[in-house]
Amino acid sequence: MTPADITHEIQGIFETVFRRKDIVVRPDLTAADVPGWDSFRYVSLIMDIEEHFSIKFSDEDIDALKSVGDLIDAIARRIEKV
């Protein structure tokens, strides 16, 4: 699965979690760029992504996430291990 494929798939997850259709998922997107991105939504986002891709992030993976690009990379690494 390519980074573009992952980006396309997580677009819908972001729209659902944040209840917004105007979010454009891109690698440089951060929590500061999305109104309403709080700890509850972050946990929901991670859980929905884990369920969607049938993966589980480690604590280290989650701690390292600073942008959507980091998230895409973490998803790609976990998919390779499945």
C-alpha positions, 0 to 999 in steps of 0.5 A: 500500500502506497502513502497515497493509498493510505492518505486516501483511506484515512481521509474518510476516518478524519472526516468521521472523527472530526465530523467535518468534510472540509479537512484535507489530509496531507502529510504536513497536517498537524493537530494545530491545523484542525479545529476541535483536535483534542485528546479525545478526538486523537484517541478516537482517530488512532483507534479507528485507524487501528481498526480500519487497517487491522493494526496496533500502534506501540506507545513509541509509535504514538509518541513519535506522531507529530504530523499526519505524515508521521501517521502515514509512515507509522501505518505503512510500517505496521501494515508491512508487519501484518 
